[in-house]
Amino acid sequence: MNWKNESPVYVRLWHEHDSITIATGQYITKERWDFTNKLRSVLRMDKEKTLRRSLDAFQLAIEKKYNEIIRRDEGFSLAQLKNELNGKTPDKITVLEILELHINFFSRKVNHDERSRATLSKYERSKDLLSNFIREEHQKNDIGWKSISGNFINNLELFLRYQSTFKGHIGIRNNSTVKYMRMYKTAFNYALKSGLIIKNPFDLYEGKVFETDAIYLTPEELKTIETEVITAGRLVKTRDIFIFCCYTGYAPADASALREENLVLDNNDDLWILANRTKTSMHENVPLLPPAYRIINKYKHLQPTLLPAISNQKMNEYLKEIAALCGIKKKLTWYTARHTFATTVTLGNGIRIENVSSMMGHANILQTQHYAKVLDINIKEDMKKLMDKYR
């Protein structure tokens, strides 16, 4: 609203399953907008006649730009249309504008429960890191996308590794750095598909994630946590959610979103959890094992969901206390629960790896093979047959 108490007029465009809002630069009071039926009635005020002509011209410009993009046969997106209307051609769009456009696109997926809010936060964090780098390296608030060279990408990676700061820590470890760089590549791919740029400069980046050993609980450690006497309510709730995740493979955010309708009986009267992973939208359908079923019954009807909610940050914080109470030296996080399901609960009990991959909602079996590598018990079982033969 401006100083005259007038509201801005926006254009809302739809294309296939996408939509976008564009500012027209025009203003009118809400009362006059409603009184004139959105300027469709016979207008008597010169100001409103002028406004209507301006909006008609704006609509014509949109149609003209749309037809121009279609004739170029480069594919079409509303983001591209908006940028070209605002004079942002592929030569003019900036690095941070590309990140912001992708974040807006990703946030719509989050709002439709197609991707996780935690991943959205990481994209927002990646934009902040890139903004800090541009200010320190180029002494500017933003730069054109064509300024990105191999040297820019190399210096950005070095900045993330050794100079960036977050929560009092300086520098980011290799795997997190690589993931941030891949986020930039994804954002620029979105801009490329939208016709906003003519190539993706981050295709030059070749960083690799170092494989690390997954931290998981042994059967004895899992039993210790299940049976330990804990009196603090917050730790009891954390322990229950953690154990539920150990027996289902769900992340706490996904587990806390489960509702009664996610429980389904199969033809043998066995209960299953049917749901999609928020992070990837992949199916994660898991038979409900007795320990997980007992936890569901404990919290039944106490909240709209099957389990109480707890943030990942709080859960990791409380798990440190639980580990200390149980005498477990491993660093427990909510990832540990998922790893425990993959190793101790399933692969360690002879469940085939392709079934484990399906239950965990992995896109392919390569993601699951990482867990199989750390299970010495599988090697021992196979080698036992060979030992018996040579005896």
C-alpha positions as CSV (number, residue, x, y, z in Angstrom):
1,M,0.0,0.0,0.0
2,N,1.4,3.4,-0.9
3,W,1.1,6.8,0.9
4,K,-2.2,7.5,-0.8
5,N,-3.7,4.3,0.8
6,E,-3.8,2.7,-2.6
7,S,-3.1,-1.0,-3.1
8,P,-0.8,-2.4,-5.9
9,V,-2.4,-4.2,-8.8
10,Y,-0.8,-7.6,-9.7
11,V,-1.3,-9.9,-12.6
12,R,-1.6,-13.6,-11.8
13,L,-0.6,-16.0,-14.7
14,W,-1.1,-19.8,-14.9
15,H,0.6,-22.2,-17.3
16,E,0.1,-25.9,-17.0
17,H,0.6,-26.7,-13.3
18,D,2.6,-23.5,-12.5
19,S,1.6,-20.0,-11.6
20,I,3.4,-16.7,-11.1
21,T,2.6,-13.1,-9.9
22,I,3.8,-10.0,-11.7
23,A,3.6,-6.4,-10.4
24,T,2.0,-4.0,-12.9
25,G,3.3,-0.9,-11.2
26,Q,-0.2,0.5,-10.9
27,Y,-2.2,1.3,-7.8
28,I,-5.9,1.8,-6.9
29,T,-7.9,1.8,-3.6
30,K,-9.6,-1.4,-2.7
31,E,-12.9,0.4,-2.4
32,R,-12.8,1.7,-6.0
33,W,-11.5,-1.7,-7.3
34,D,-14.5,-3.4,-5.8
35,F,-17.0,-0.6,-6.8
36,T,-15.9,-0.7,-10.4
37,N,-16.0,-4.6,-10.5
38,K,-12.3,-4.7,-11.0
39,L,-12.5,-1.9,-13.6
40,R,-14.9,-3.9,-15.7
41,S,-17.8,-1.5,-15.2
42,V,-18.4,1.8,-17.2
43,L,-15.7,4.1,-15.8
44,R,-16.3,7.8,-15.2
45,M,-13.1,8.9,-13.4
46,D,-10.3,9.9,-15.8
47,K,-7.7,8.3,-13.4
48,E,-9.5,4.9,-13.6
49,K,-9.9,5.1,-17.4
50,T,-6.1,5.7,-17.6
51,L,-5.4,2.8,-15.2
52,R,-7.6,0.5,-17.3
53,R,-5.8,1.5,-20.5
54,S,-2.4,0.8,-18.8
55,L,-3.6,-2.7,-17.6
56,D,-4.9,-3.4,-21.1
57,A,-1.5,-2.5,-22.6
58,F,0.2,-4.6,-19.9
59,Q,-1.9,-7.6,-20.9
60,L,-1.1,-7.0,-24.6
61,A,2.6,-6.9,-23.7
62,I,2.3,-10.2,-21.9
63,E,0.6,-11.8,-24.9
64,K,3.2,-10.4,-27.2
65,K,6.1,-11.6,-25.1
66,Y,4.5,-15.0,-24.8
67,N,4.1,-15.4,-28.5
68,E,7.7,-14.2,-29.0
69,I,9.1,-16.8,-26.7
70,I,7.0,-19.6,-28.3
71,R,8.2,-18.6,-31.8
72,R,11.8,-18.9,-30.6
73,D,11.0,-22.5,-29.8
74,E,13.2,-22.5,-26.7
75,G,10.7,-24.0,-24.3
76,F,8.5,-21.8,-22.1
77,S,8.3,-21.0,-18.4
78,L,6.5,-18.3,-16.5
79,A,9.7,-17.4,-14.7
80,Q,11.3,-16.7,-18.2
81,L,8.2,-14.6,-19.2
82,K,8.4,-12.6,-16.0
83,N,12.1,-11.9,-16.3
84,E,11.9,-10.8,-20.0
85,L,8.9,-8.5,-19.2
86,N,11.1,-6.9,-16.5
87,G,14.0,-6.5,-18.9
88,K,16.0,-9.4,-17.5
89,T,17.3,-11.1,-20.6
90,P,19.8,-14.0,-20.4
91,D,22.6,-11.5,-20.4
92,K,21.2,-9.5,-17.5
93,I,20.0,-11.9,-14.9
94,T,22.2,-12.2,-11.8
95,V,23.5,-15.1,-9.8
96,L,21.4,-14.4,-6.6
97,E,18.3,-13.8,-8.7
98,I,18.7,-17.3,-10.1
99,L,19.0,-18.7,-6.6
100,E,16.0,-16.8,-5.5
101,L,13.9,-18.0,-8.5
102,H,14.8,-21.7,-7.7
103,I,14.0,-21.2,-4.0
104,N,10.6,-19.9,-4.9
105,F,10.1,-22.8,-7.2
106,F,11.2,-25.3,-4.5
107,S,9.1,-23.7,-1.9
108,R,6.0,-24.4,-4.0
109,K,6.9,-28.1,-3.9
110,V,7.3,-27.9,-0.1
111,N,3.9,-26.3,0.2
112,H,2.4,-29.2,-1.7
113,D,4.3,-31.7,0.6
114,E,6.4,-32.8,-2.4
115,R,9.8,-31.9,-0.8
116,S,11.0,-31.3,2.7
117,R,11.2,-27.9,4.5
118,A,14.6,-28.9,5.8
119,T,15.9,-29.1,2.2
120,L,14.4,-25.7,1.5
121,S,16.3,-24.3,4.5
122,K,19.5,-25.7,3.0
123,Y,18.8,-24.0,-0.3
124,E,18.2,-20.7,1.6
125,R,21.5,-21.2,3.5
126,S,23.3,-21.9,0.2
127,K,22.1,-18.5,-1.1
128,D,23.4,-16.8,2.0
129,L,26.8,-18.4,1.6
130,L,27.0,-17.4,-2.1
131,S,26.0,-13.9,-1.2
132,N,28.7,-13.7,1.4
133,F,31.3,-15.0,-1.1
134,I,30.3,-12.4,-3.7
135,R,30.6,-9.6,-1.2
136,E,34.0,-10.7,0.0
137,E,35.5,-11.8,-3.3
138,H,34.0,-9.1,-5.6
139,Q,33.0,-6.3,-3.2
140,K,29.5,-6.3,-4.8
141,N,26.0,-7.3,-3.6
142,D,25.4,-9.4,-6.7
143,I,26.9,-10.2,-10.2
144,G,25.7,-11.2,-13.6
145,W,25.6,-15.0,-14.2
146,K,28.1,-14.7,-17.1
147,S,30.7,-13.6,-14.5
148,I,30.9,-17.2,-13.3
149,S,34.1,-18.8,-14.6
150,G,36.2,-21.8,-13.6
151,N,38.2,-19.5,-11.4
152,F,35.0,-18.3,-9.7
153,I,33.8,-21.8,-9.0
154,N,37.3,-22.9,-7.7
155,N,37.4,-19.8,-5.3
156,L,33.8,-20.4,-4.2
157,E,34.7,-24.0,-3.2
158,L,37.8,-22.8,-1.3
159,F,35.7,-20.1,0.4
160,L,33.1,-22.7,1.6
161,R,35.8,-25.1,2.8
162,Y,38.0,-22.7,4.7
163,Q,36.5,-19.2,5.2
164,S,32.7,-19.4,5.5
165,T,31.3,-19.1,9.0
166,F,28.2,-20.7,10.5
167,K,27.1,-21.0,14.2
168,G,30.6,-20.0,15.3
169,H,32.4,-22.6,13.1
170,I,34.8,-21.6,10.3
171,G,34.8,-23.7,7.2
172,I,32.6,-26.5,5.9
173,R,33.6,-30.2,5.6
174,N,34.1,-31.7,2.1
175,N,30.8,-33.6,1.9
176,S,28.7,-30.5,2.9
177,T,30.7,-28.3,0.5
178,V,30.1,-30.7,-2.4
179,K,26.4,-30.8,-1.6
180,Y,26.2,-26.9,-1.5
181,M,28.0,-26.8,-4.9
182,R,25.5,-29.3,-6.3
183,M,22.7,-27.1,-5.1
184,Y,24.1,-24.3,-7.1
185,K,24.2,-26.6,-10.1
186,T,20.6,-27.6,-9.6
187,A,19.5,-24.0,-9.3
188,F,21.3,-23.0,-12.5
189,N,19.8,-26.1,-14.3
190,Y,16.4,-24.7,-13.4
191,A,17.4,-21.3,-14.9
192,L,18.7,-23.1,-18.0
193,K,15.4,-25.0,-18.5
194,S,13.5,-21.8,-17.9
195,G,15.4,-20.1,-20.8
196,L,17.0,-17.6,-18.4
197,I,20.6,-18.6,-19.2
198,I,22.2,-20.3,-22.2
199,K,24.5,-22.7,-20.3
200,N,25.2,-23.9,-16.8
201,P,28.6,-22.7,-15.6
202,F,28.5,-25.1,-12.6
203,D,28.8,-28.1,-15.1
204,L,32.5,-27.4,-14.6
205,Y,32.4,-28.5,-11.0
206,E,33.6,-32.1,-10.4
207,G,33.7,-32.4,-6.5
208,K,33.0,-35.8,-5.0
209,V,31.4,-36.9,-1.7
210,F,33.7,-39.0,0.4
211,E,32.0,-42.1,1.6
212,T,31.9,-42.3,5.4
213,D,31.0,-45.2,7.6
214,A,27.4,-45.1,8.7
215,I,26.9,-45.0,12.5
216,Y,24.4,-47.6,13.6
217,L,23.5,-49.4,16.8
218,T,24.4,-53.0,17.4
219,P,21.5,-55.3,18.7
220,E,22.9,-55.0,22.2
221,E,23.1,-51.2,22.1
222,L,19.6,-51.0,20.6
223,K,18.3,-53.2,23.5
224,T,20.1,-51.0,26.0
225,I,18.4,-47.9,24.8
226,E,15.0,-49.6,24.8
227,T,15.3,-50.9,28.3
228,E,17.2,-48.1,30.1
229,V,15.1,-46.5,32.9
230,I,14.6,-42.8,31.9
231,T,12.5,-40.5,34.0
232,A,12.7,-37.1,32.1
233,G,9.6,-36.8,30.0
234,R,11.4,-35.0,27.1
235,L,14.0,-37.8,26.9
236,V,11.3,-40.5,27.1
237,K,9.5,-39.0,24.1
238,T,12.8,-38.6,22.2
239,R,13.7,-42.2,23.0
240,D,10.4,-43.5,21.8
241,I,10.5,-41.6,18.5
242,F,14.1,-42.7,18.0
243,I,13.2,-46.4,18.6
244,F,10.2,-46.1,16.3
245,C,12.6,-44.8,13.6
246,C,15.0,-47.7,14.3
247,Y,12.3,-50.2,13.5
248,T,10.8,-48.4,10.5
249,G,13.6,-46.5,8.8
250,Y,11.6,-43.3,8.9
251,A,13.2,-40.0,9.5
252,P,11.7,-38.2,12.6
253,A,10.1,-35.5,10.4
254,D,8.4,-38.2,8.4
255,A,7.5,-40.3,11.4
256,S,6.0,-37.3,13.2
257,A,3.8,-36.6,10.2
258,L,2.2,-40.1,10.1
259,R,-1.5,-40.3,10.7
260,E,-4.1,-43.0,11.2
261,E,-4.8,-43.2,7.5
262,N,-1.1,-44.2,6.9
263,L,-1.7,-47.6,8.7
264,V,-3.1,-50.2,6.3
265,L,-4.0,-53.9,6.8
266,D,-2.9,-56.3,4.1
267,N,-4.6,-59.5,3.1
268,N,-2.9,-61.4,6.0
269,D,-4.1,-58.8,8.5
270,D,-0.6,-57.5,9.0
271,L,-0.3,-53.7,9.5
272,W,1.8,-51.6,7.1
273,I,2.8,-48.0,7.1
274,L,2.2,-46.5,3.7
275,A,3.7,-43.0,3.1
276,N,6.1,-41.0,0.9
277,R,9.4,-39.6,2.1
278,T,9.1,-35.8,2.4
279,K,12.7,-35.4,1.2
280,T,12.3,-37.2,-2.1
281,S,8.6,-38.0,-2.5
282,M,9.6,-41.7,-2.9
283,H,7.3,-44.4,-1.5
284,E,8.5,-45.7,1.9
285,N,6.1,-48.6,2.7
286,V,7.2,-50.6,5.7
287,P,5.6,-53.6,7.6
288,L,4.9,-52.4,11.2
289,L,7.1,-54.4,13.5
290,P,5.9,-55.1,17.1
291,P,8.3,-52.6,18.8
292,A,7.1,-49.8,16.5
293,Y,3.5,-50.8,17.0
294,R,3.8,-50.6,20.8
295,I,5.1,-47.1,20.5
296,I,2.2,-46.0,18.3
297,N,-0.3,-47.5,20.9
298,K,1.4,-45.6,23.7
299,Y,0.8,-42.2,22.0
300,K,-2.5,-43.1,20.3
301,H,-5.1,-40.3,20.4
302,L,-2.8,-37.9,22.3
303,Q,-2.3,-35.8,19.2
304,P,-3.7,-35.6,15.6
305,T,-0.7,-37.6,14.4
306,L,0.4,-41.1,15.4
307,L,3.5,-39.8,17.2
308,P,4.4,-36.5,19.0
309,A,6.5,-34.0,17.0
310,I,10.0,-33.0,17.8
311,S,12.5,-31.0,15.7
312,N,15.7,-32.7,14.4
313,Q,17.8,-30.2,16.3
314,K,16.1,-31.0,19.7
315,M,16.2,-34.7,19.0
316,N,19.9,-34.7,18.3
317,E,20.5,-32.6,21.4
318,Y,18.5,-35.0,23.6
319,L,20.0,-38.1,22.0
320,K,23.4,-37.0,23.4
321,E,21.9,-37.2,26.9
322,I,20.4,-40.6,26.2
323,A,23.7,-41.9,24.9
324,A,25.4,-40.7,28.1
325,L,22.7,-42.4,30.3
326,C,23.1,-45.7,28.4
327,G,26.9,-45.6,28.4
328,I,27.0,-45.6,24.5
329,K,30.1,-43.9,23.2
330,K,28.8,-43.4,19.6
331,K,27.5,-40.0,18.5
332,L,23.7,-40.6,18.2
333,T,21.7,-38.5,15.8
334,W,18.4,-39.2,14.1
335,Y,20.4,-40.5,11.1
336,T,21.6,-43.3,13.5
337,A,18.1,-44.6,13.7
338,R,17.7,-44.8,9.9
339,H,21.1,-46.5,9.6
340,T,20.2,-48.9,12.4
341,F,17.1,-50.0,10.5
342,A,19.1,-50.6,7.4
343,T,21.9,-52.6,9.1
344,T,21.0,-54.2,12.4
345,V,17.2,-54.5,12.0
346,T,17.0,-55.6,8.3
347,L,20.2,-56.5,6.5
348,G,21.7,-58.0,9.6
349,N,18.6,-60.3,9.8
350,G,18.9,-61.5,6.3
351,I,16.4,-59.2,4.6
352,R,17.3,-58.9,0.9
353,I,18.9,-55.6,0.0
354,E,16.4,-54.8,-2.7
355,N,13.6,-55.0,-0.2
356,V,15.5,-52.8,2.3
357,S,16.1,-50.3,-0.5
358,S,12.3,-50.2,-1.2
359,M,11.4,-49.8,2.4
360,M,13.8,-46.9,2.9
361,G,12.5,-45.1,-0.1
362,H,15.8,-45.1,-1.9
363,A,15.8,-44.1,-5.6
364,N,18.1,-47.0,-6.5
365,I,19.9,-49.9,-4.8
366,L,23.3,-48.1,-4.9
367,Q,22.2,-45.9,-2.0
368,T,21.4,-49.0,0.1
369,Q,24.7,-50.8,-0.8
370,H,26.5,-48.3,1.4
371,Y,24.9,-49.9,4.5
372,A,25.6,-53.5,3.3
373,K,29.4,-52.7,3.2
374,V,29.6,-52.0,6.9
375,L,28.0,-55.3,8.0
376,D,30.8,-57.7,8.9
377,I,28.2,-60.2,10.0
378,N,27.2,-60.7,6.3
379,I,30.8,-61.4,5.4
380,K,31.1,-63.8,8.3
381,E,28.0,-65.8,7.3
382,D,29.2,-66.2,3.7
383,M,32.7,-67.1,4.8
384,K,31.5,-69.6,7.4
385,K,30.3,-71.8,4.5
386,L,33.8,-71.6,2.9
387,M,35.5,-72.4,6.2
388,D,33.3,-75.5,6.7
389,K,34.2,-76.7,3.3
390,Y,38.0,-76.4,3.9
391,R,37.7,-78.0,7.4
